């Protein structure tokens, strides 16, 4: 999954530096939560010309890695909603990290 994200990052950087005027802006971040969703305030984008890319992983309190499902959508031009699986087993809480990118095009 990290190699895919690295490839996307490289491709986006290449598009931005090519001078072709394809990509207007890129915003990135990581959100961590034990709840099923969270929101992130971003700089204003045109929703109809933007895409959201996510990647999620889970880390348990016993330090074992767990796969999770994550997705995101733009609720408004400045608000990104992240939904992600955060699971509990016995008394252990599994923290979910969601890596996100919002790419706006011209």
Protein Blocks (a to p, Z undefined) as FASTA:
>chain_A
ZZmmmmmmmmmmmmmmnonomambdcddddddfbfbdcdddddddfklcccddddddddf
kopacddddddddfbfkbccdddddddehjbccdddddddddddZZ
